[in-house]
Amino acid sequence: MTEAEEQALRTKLAELVEEHRDLDAAIATMIESGPADQLRLTRLKKRKLQLKDQIAQIEDALLPDIIA
């Protein structure tokens, strides 16, 4: 992986982590505010899980394989 590719992945990772954090806050706010729109809440949670998977994939790509 070139340095430019690694930097692009790190930038994308930072964006995804920020979006994941924002969704977490939005979900918490919806839950605390009382009866929430369950469909919207479910969609937000699903998007949050998708982000988590994308974050894990990028982190795996950034970490070198170490043979013990």
N, C-alpha and C positions, 0 to 999 in steps of 0.2 A: 504494500500500500504506500502510495506516495504521501509526502507531507501535505500536499494540497487536499488530497482525498481525506486524510485523517482530520485536517482542520474543518473540512466541510461536514464530516460526520460529527465532530465535536460541537459545531454550531447547531446542527440539526438536533442533536441530543439536548442541548440547552433549551432550545425552543420547545421540544416535546416535554421536558421536565417542567418548564414553566406552565405550559397548557395543562398538564396533569395536575399541578398544584392549584391552578385556577379552578379547574373542574371540581377538585376536592372541596374547595371553599364554597363553590356554588351549590354543591350537593348538600353540604352541612347547613348552609343558610336556608335552603329549601326545606330541609327536615325540621329545623328549629322554628321556622315561621308558621308551623301548624300544618293543616291539611294541604298536602302538595299534589300537584298534577302528577299522578303515578306514571303516565306514559312518558312525560318529559323527564322525570326522575330516572326512569329505566333507561331512556336513551342516553342521558348524561353518564350513568354508570357504565353502560356498554362502551361508550366512547372512551371513558377513563381506562377501562380494561384494554381496549385496543392500543391506547397510548402506552400503557405499561408493557405490553408485548413488543411494541416498536422500540421502546427504550431498552429493553433487555436485548433485543437483536443488535442494536447499535453498540451497546456495551460489550457484547460478545465479540463483535467485529473489531473493536478497539483494543481488547485485551489479547495479547499474544498467547498462542498455544504453548504451554510449558509441559514438556515431557518429563515426568518425574523419574 
